[in-house]
């Protein structure tokens, strides 16, 4: 396996592990054992959440997966032939130990030329949305997943693989308790869903004052808050336009969904300033991962116009606050020039999404879009900025 040798350390902000079947079930208390089950449907294993079969992840065992980078050409050149997703994915592969365990993954990272990585779970993104009417259950299942992550991967493997635990916020005291638990076990970054927080009285933004004690604890622990693309619940609105009643199905092509694909992260970033959490917690570190950056310029333009018309509703200049506080990871096919011009090179992170089919087959190929930058700026994007944020 070959890779592009780079003259600086590479810290990938977006790597993924593939969970095993026991990841959500091994540590579930007995009274909740029926909350998550694996069932057989027409000879295929499916995941059932509280008795409802989910197709969010078509193969939740991950025994067979799409090859890393299978969609690279699709994202570079589009799909002029109108191929199906199955045709675009091509021939699948069986999961290898490096997708499941940290030791083999470290060996693969060496082969790929990656020094460090943030390691995100994959299946975890289905939890909160499918349990949104039961906040207590969300906390129980999230903790069970984090126990499994700690057991199998650890949150800091040899100071090179930083596995990212999930933190859900419905009950603030429970969220703080979970945060303390994962940090005690070595977590340097946490994953918070870019979506309204479920609650006993309905959903509300994570950026309202109610959650400030949690964000302040993040500051005290010096952890990075990562907002990774997820099931943010917007499929409910898309389904109304489609005239259907179905969950988010990211591996089925839907043009209406694609048009509004980045709306959740736009709303999440807007909420950080409109509801004031960034202003009230000035030392909080936030990164937005696997969402690209094309949504950012029009969002900032809309926020600037809003600030012009209603400055009294903000605690400061919202555009400058986003530019100074939010870090983004552009997709390689987007390039980085527009983001650098808008945010500055210090706010740009490299993320490969390896080994997902949407990502890069060779993570260091990301550096190909940075060739016009000086080496210091390349080094920042390919790892230096993330190392600074992680204090490692």
C-alpha positions in Angstrom: 0.0 0.0 0.0 1.5 3.3 -1.0 0.8 6.8 0.3 2.0 10.3 -0.3 4.9 10.9 2.1 4.5 14.3 3.7 7.1 16.4 5.5 5.0 17.2 8.5 2.8 15.2 11.0 -0.6 14.2 9.8 -3.6 14.3 12.2 -6.8 13.2 10.6 -9.9 14.8 12.0 -12.3 12.3 10.6 -11.6 8.5 10.9 -14.2 5.9 11.7 -14.5 2.5 13.3 -17.1 -0.1 12.5 -18.9 -1.3 15.6 -19.6 -4.9 16.4 -23.1 -6.2 17.2 -22.4 -6.0 20.9 -21.4 -2.3 20.9 -24.9 -1.1 21.9 -26.0 -4.2 23.8 -23.1 -5.6 25.9 -23.4 -3.0 28.6 -27.1 -2.3 28.5 -28.7 -2.9 31.9 -31.0 -5.9 31.8 -34.2 -3.8 32.2 -33.3 -2.2 28.9 -32.2 -5.3 26.9 -35.0 -5.0 24.5 -34.2 -1.4 23.6 -31.7 -2.5 21.0 -31.9 -5.8 19.3 -30.5 -7.5 16.2 -33.1 -9.4 14.2 -33.3 -11.5 11.0 -35.3 -10.2 8.1 -35.4 -12.2 4.9 -32.0 -13.7 5.8 -30.3 -10.4 6.6 -29.4 -9.0 10.0 -31.1 -5.8 10.9 -31.1 -3.6 14.0 -34.3 -2.9 15.8 -34.7 0.0 18.1 -37.5 -0.5 20.7 -39.0 -3.0 18.4 -38.9 -0.9 15.2 -36.5 -2.1 12.5 -34.2 0.6 11.2 -32.7 0.8 7.7 -30.6 3.8 8.5 -27.5 1.6 8.3 -28.4 -1.2 5.7 -25.9 -3.6 7.2 -25.5 -2.8 10.9 -23.2 -5.7 11.6 -20.5 -4.2 9.2 -19.3 -7.7 8.4 -19.4 -6.6 4.8 -18.8 -2.9 3.9 -18.1 -0.7 0.9 -14.5 -0.2 0.1 -12.8 2.9 1.4 -13.1 5.8 -1.0 -15.5 3.9 -3.3 -17.3 7.2 -4.0 -14.3 9.4 -4.7 -15.0 9.7 -8.5 -18.6 10.3 -7.8 -17.8 13.3 -5.6 -15.1 14.6 -8.0 -17.1 14.3 -11.2 -20.7 13.7 -10.3 -22.8 11.0 -11.8 -23.5 11.8 -15.5 -24.5 8.2 -16.2 -27.1 8.1 -13.5 -25.7 5.1 -11.8 -27.3 3.6 -8.8 -25.7 3.7 -5.4 -24.9 0.0 -5.6 -23.1 0.6 -9.0 -21.2 3.6 -7.5 -20.1 1.6 -4.5 -18.8 -1.3 -6.6 -17.7 -4.6 -5.2 -17.9 -4.6 -1.3 -15.3 -6.1 1.0 -15.3 -8.0 4.3 -14.4 -5.9 7.3 -10.8 -6.3 8.4 -9.5 -6.2 11.9 -8.2 -2.6 11.3 -11.8 -1.4 11.1 -12.7 -3.1 14.4 -9.7 -2.9 16.7 -7.1 -0.2 17.6 -4.0 -2.4 17.3 -4.5 -3.4 13.7 -5.8 0.1 13.0 -2.5 1.6 14.2 -0.6 -0.6 11.8 -2.9 0.5 9.0 -2.4 4.1 9.9 1.4 3.6 9.6 0.9 2.1 6.1 -1.3 5.1 5.2 1.1 7.7 6.5 -1.3 9.0 9.2 0.3 9.8 12.6 -2.9 10.5 14.6 -6.6 10.4 14.1 -9.9 11.2 15.7 -11.8 8.0 15.6 -15.6 8.4 15.4 -18.1 5.6 15.8 -20.4 4.8 12.8 -23.6 3.2 14.1 -23.9 5.6 17.0 -25.6 8.3 14.8 -28.9 6.4 14.9 -29.4 6.4 18.6 -30.7 9.8 19.6 -33.2 10.4 16.9 -34.9 7.0 17.4 -35.2 7.5 21.1 -36.1 11.2 21.1 -39.2 10.7 23.2 -37.3 8.9 25.9 -34.5 11.1 27.3 -33.6 8.6 30.1 -33.2 5.8 27.6 -30.9 7.9 25.4 -28.5 8.5 28.3 -28.6 4.8 29.2 -27.8 3.6 25.6 -25.2 6.3 25.0 -23.4 5.2 28.2 -23.5 1.6 27.1 -21.9 2.5 23.8 -19.2 4.6 25.6 -18.5 1.7 27.9 -17.9 -0.5 24.9 -15.8 2.1 23.1 -13.6 2.4 26.3 -13.4 -1.4 26.6 -12.5 -2.2 23.0 -10.8 1.0 21.7 -10.0 3.1 24.7 -10.3 6.9 24.3 -6.6 7.4 23.9 -4.7 4.6 22.3 -0.9 5.2 22.4 -1.5 9.0 22.0 -2.3 8.3 18.4 -5.9 7.1 18.1 -8.3 9.4 20.0 -11.7 7.6 20.0 -14.5 10.1 20.3 -17.3 9.2 22.8 -20.9 10.3 22.3 -22.4 12.8 24.7 -26.1 13.4 24.6 -27.6 16.4 26.4 -31.3 15.8 27.3 -30.7 15.8 31.1 -27.8 18.3 31.8 -26.7 16.6 35.0 -26.5 13.2 33.2 -24.5 14.8 30.3 -22.0 16.3 32.8 -21.7 13.0 34.6 -21.0 11.2 31.2 -18.5 13.9 30.3 -16.7 13.4 33.5 -16.7 9.7 33.0 -15.2 9.7 29.5 -12.6 12.4 30.3 -11.5 10.4 33.4 -10.8 7.5 30.9 -8.7 9.6 28.6 -11.2 11.3 26.1 -9.8 14.4 24.5 -12.7 15.1 22.2 -16.5 14.5 22.4 -19.2 14.0 19.8 -22.3 16.1 20.2 -25.1 15.8 17.6 -25.9 18.9 15.5 -29.6 18.9 16.3 -32.1 20.1 18.8 -31.8 18.3 22.1 -34.7 15.9 23.0 -36.3 16.7 26.4 -39.2 15.9 28.6 -40.9 19.1 27.5 -39.9 18.9 23.9 -36.7 19.7 22.0 -34.6 22.9 22.4 -31.3 24.1 21.2 -28.0 22.9 22.8 -27.0 26.6 22.9 -29.6 28.0 25.3 -28.4 28.9 28.8 -29.7 25.7 30.3 -26.7 23.9 28.9 -24.0 26.4 29.9 -23.0 24.3 32.9 -22.2 21.5 30.5 -20.2 23.7 28.1 -18.3 25.2 31.0 -17.4 21.7 32.2 -16.0 21.1 28.7 -13.9 24.1 29.1 -12.7 22.9 32.5 -11.7 19.6 31.0 -10.1 21.2 27.9 -11.9 18.9 25.5 -12.8 19.6 21.9 -16.5 19.5 21.0 -16.9 17.9 17.6 -20.2 18.1 15.7 -20.1 15.4 13.1 -22.8 14.8 10.4 -25.5 12.6 11.9 -29.2 11.9 11.8 -30.4 15.2 13.0 -34.1 14.5 12.6 -34.6 16.5 9.5 -35.9 13.5 7.6 -39.3 14.2 9.3 -39.5 17.5 7.4 -38.2 16.0 4.2 -40.8 13.1 4.5 -43.6 15.7 4.6 -42.5 17.1 1.3 -42.1 13.7 -0.2 -45.5 12.6 1.2 -44.0 9.7 3.0 -43.3 8.6 6.6 -39.8 7.2 6.8 -36.6 7.6 8.6 -33.4 9.1 7.3 -32.0 6.7 4.6 -28.5 8.2 3.7 -27.7 5.4 1.3 -30.8 5.9 -0.9 -30.6 8.7 -3.4 -33.2 11.4 -2.8 -32.8 14.7 -4.7 -34.9 16.7 -2.3 -32.9 15.5 0.7 -29.6 16.3 -1.2 -30.7 19.9 -1.9 -31.2 20.5 1.9 -28.5 18.1 3.1 -26.5 20.6 5.1 -29.4 22.4 6.6 -28.9 20.7 10.0 -25.3 21.9 10.3 -26.3 25.4 9.1 -28.9 25.6 11.8 -26.5 24.2 14.4 -23.8 26.8 13.7 -26.4 29.6 13.6 -27.7 28.4 16.9 -24.3 28.7 18.5 -24.5 32.5 18.1 -28.2 33.2 17.9 -28.8 31.4 21.2 -25.5 32.8 22.5 -23.5 29.8 23.8 -20.3 30.8 22.0 -20.4 34.2 23.5 -21.2 33.0 27.0 -18.5 30.3 26.9 -15.6 32.1 25.2 -13.0 29.4 25.8 -15.1 26.5 24.3 -13.5 24.8 21.3 -15.8 23.6 18.5 -15.1 21.7 15.3 -17.6 20.8 12.6 -16.6 17.6 10.9 -17.6 15.7 7.7 -20.0 18.5 6.6 -17.8 20.2 4.0 -17.9 23.9 3.9 -19.9 25.0 0.9 -22.8 25.9 3.3 -20.7 28.3 5.2 -20.5 31.4 2.9 -24.2 31.8 2.4 -24.9 31.1 6.1 -22.5 33.9 7.1 -24.1 36.2 4.6 -27.5 35.6 6.1 -26.3 36.0 9.6 -24.5 39.2 8.7 -27.8 40.6 7.2 -29.6 39.5 10.4 -27.1 41.2 12.6 -27.4 44.4 10.5 -31.1 44.4 11.1 -31.3 43.1 14.7 -28.0 43.6 16.5 -29.8 43.8 19.8 -30.6 40.1 19.6 -27.0 39.1 19.7 -24.4 39.2 22.5 -21.7 40.4 20.0 -20.9 40.2 16.3 -22.1 36.7 15.3 -20.1 36.6 12.1 -16.8 37.4 13.8 -17.6 34.9 16.6 -18.1 32.1 14.1 -15.0 33.0 12.2 -12.9 33.0 15.4 -14.4 30.0 17.1 -15.7 27.4 14.7 -13.3 25.0 12.9 -14.4 23.3 9.7 -13.2 20.4 7.5 -13.8 21.1 3.8 -14.3 18.2 1.4 -11.2 17.7 -0.8 -13.3 18.2 -4.0 -14.3 21.7 -2.7 -10.7 22.9 -2.3 -9.8 25.1 0.6 -9.3 28.6 -0.9 -12.8 29.9 -0.2 -12.7 28.7 3.4 -9.3 30.1 4.1 -10.3 33.5 2.6 -13.4 33.5 4.8 -12.1 31.9 8.1 -8.3 32.0 8.0 -6.0 29.0 7.6 -6.0 28.4 11.4 -9.7 27.3 11.3 -9.3 24.6 8.6 -9.0 20.9 9.4 -8.1 17.9 7.3 -10.5 15.0 7.5 -10.5 11.9 5.2 -13.6 10.1 6.5 -11.6 6.9 6.2 -12.6 4.0 5.7 -16.1 5.1 4.7 -17.0 5.0 0.9 -17.7 8.7 0.9 -14.1 9.4 2.1 -10.6 9.1 0.6 -9.0 5.7 -0.1 -5.6 7.2 0.7 -6.1 9.9 3.4 -2.8 11.8 2.7 -4.1 12.5 -0.9 -6.0 15.4 0.8 -2.6 17.3 0.6 -3.0 17.4 -3.2 -5.5 20.2 -2.9 -3.0 22.2 -0.7 -0.1 22.3 -3.1 -0.5 26.1 -3.7 0.0 26.8 0.0 3.3 27.3 1.8 4.4 24.3 3.8 3.6 25.9 7.2 0.0 26.4 6.2 -0.2 22.9 4.7 1.1 21.5 8.0 -1.5 23.5 10.0 -4.4 22.0 7.9 -3.0 18.5 7.8 -2.7 18.2 11.5 -1.2 21.2 13.3 -4.6 23.0 13.9 -6.2 19.9 15.3 -3.2 19.2 17.5 -3.5 22.7 18.9 -7.2 22.2 19.5 -6.7 18.9 21.2 -3.7 20.2 23.3 -1.6 17.2 22.3 
